[in-house]
Amino acid sequence: MKAIIRPMTDLAKKMDEIERFCIIESLPVYITKKGTGRLVVLGHETYENLMSELEKF
């Protein structure tokens, strides 16, 4: 899976771009702060699919 990595400042400045990756391309976006991973942003459908897969175990 392709990794999309963006700095924390992009959450406010480039939310449309992050949303496109998450919703249209179904990719997670890794958010960093000072070069360290802090968050992962997922589209709702991707998140629900992951949770459904986890429930199988």
C-alpha positions, 0 to 999 in steps of 0.5 A: 500500500502506498504511504502518504505522509504529511506534516501536522500543519497540513491538517489545517492547510491542506485538508482537501488534499488529505480528504482526497487521499482518504476518501477517493483513493482509500489511502491512509494518511500518516501525520507527523509532528517534528518528523515523528509519527503522531496520527493516522487519518482514514476515511470512514469506509476504510476504517469500518472495513478494517474493524470488520476484518478485526472482528473476524479474529 
